[in-house]
Amino acid sequence: MSTTLRISLDAVIVAVTDDVPRVLTVAGPAEASFEALPSGPLDIQQHPTLERGIRAWVSAQTELHLGYLEQLYTFGDRDRGSASGSEPSRVI
């Protein structure tokens, strides 16, 4: 059985104003009533690096142009992203 590998880029943008930490969110999917982190898939045709990919997604979704950027953690557990009854996939 073949497994599809997908790379998801998710940004957590944190700021502190008036001693209150804040996290930037965007509207979730149209059918949902929640907010989400700026994110999108890594497109190897458009994004030659992870950094350029996340910068593109953040800019497109928030019109914010990032300065300093650091990758803090990578999640890649074997069952991450596989939905019941869907094509087997692994999301990193």
C-alpha positions as CSV (number, residue, x, y, z in Angstrom):
1,M,0.0,0.0,0.0
2,S,1.3,3.4,-1.0
3,T,1.2,6.4,1.4
4,T,1.0,10.0,0.2
5,L,3.3,12.4,1.9
6,R,1.9,16.0,2.4
7,I,3.8,18.8,4.0
8,S,1.7,21.4,5.8
9,L,3.1,24.8,6.7
10,D,1.5,26.4,9.8
11,A,2.6,29.7,11.4
12,V,2.2,30.7,15.0
13,I,2.7,34.5,15.0
14,V,3.0,35.8,18.6
15,A,3.0,39.5,19.8
16,V,2.7,41.1,23.2
17,T,0.8,44.3,23.5
18,D,0.0,46.0,26.8
19,D,1.6,42.9,28.5
20,V,-1.0,40.6,26.9
21,P,0.2,37.8,24.6
22,R,-1.7,37.5,21.3
23,V,-1.6,35.0,18.5
24,L,-2.5,36.0,14.9
25,T,-5.4,33.9,13.5
26,V,-7.3,33.9,10.2
27,A,-10.8,32.8,9.3
28,G,-11.2,29.0,9.2
29,P,-12.8,27.1,6.3
30,A,-16.0,28.7,4.9
31,E,-18.2,26.0,6.4
32,A,-16.6,26.3,9.8
33,S,-17.2,28.9,12.5
34,F,-13.7,29.0,14.0
35,E,-10.4,30.8,13.4
36,A,-7.2,29.1,12.4
37,L,-3.5,29.7,12.2
38,P,-2.2,31.0,8.8
39,S,-1.3,27.8,6.9
40,G,-1.1,26.0,3.7
41,P,0.5,23.1,1.9
42,L,4.1,23.2,0.7
43,D,4.0,23.5,-3.1
44,I,7.4,22.3,-4.4
45,Q,6.8,24.1,-7.7
46,Q,6.2,27.5,-6.1
47,H,8.1,27.2,-2.8
48,P,11.8,26.2,-3.1
49,T,12.1,26.2,0.7
50,L,10.0,25.8,3.8
51,E,10.7,29.4,4.8
52,R,9.6,30.9,1.5
53,G,6.5,28.7,1.6
54,I,5.4,29.9,5.0
55,R,6.2,33.5,4.1
56,A,4.0,33.2,1.0
57,W,1.1,31.7,2.9
58,V,1.2,34.3,5.7
59,S,1.5,37.2,3.3
60,A,-1.4,35.8,1.2
61,Q,-3.7,35.2,4.2
62,T,-2.9,38.2,6.4
63,E,-1.0,40.8,4.2
64,L,1.7,40.7,6.9
65,H,5.3,40.5,5.7
66,L,7.3,38.6,8.2
67,G,10.7,39.7,9.5
68,Y,12.6,37.2,11.6
69,L,11.3,33.7,11.2
70,E,12.3,30.5,13.1
71,Q,11.2,26.9,12.8
72,L,10.6,25.8,16.3
73,Y,9.1,22.3,15.9
74,T,8.2,19.7,13.3
75,F,5.3,17.3,13.8
76,G,5.5,14.1,11.8
77,D,3.9,11.3,13.7
78,R,3.1,8.3,11.6
79,D,-0.7,8.7,11.9
80,R,-0.9,12.5,11.7
81,G,-3.3,13.6,9.0
82,S,-4.9,10.2,8.1
83,A,-8.7,10.5,8.2
84,S,-10.8,7.3,8.6
85,G,-11.8,6.0,5.2
86,S,-9.5,8.3,3.2
87,E,-6.5,7.6,1.1
88,P,-3.6,6.8,3.4
89,S,-1.5,9.9,3.9
90,R,1.2,11.3,6.2
91,V,1.3,15.0,7.0
92,I,4.5,16.6,8.2
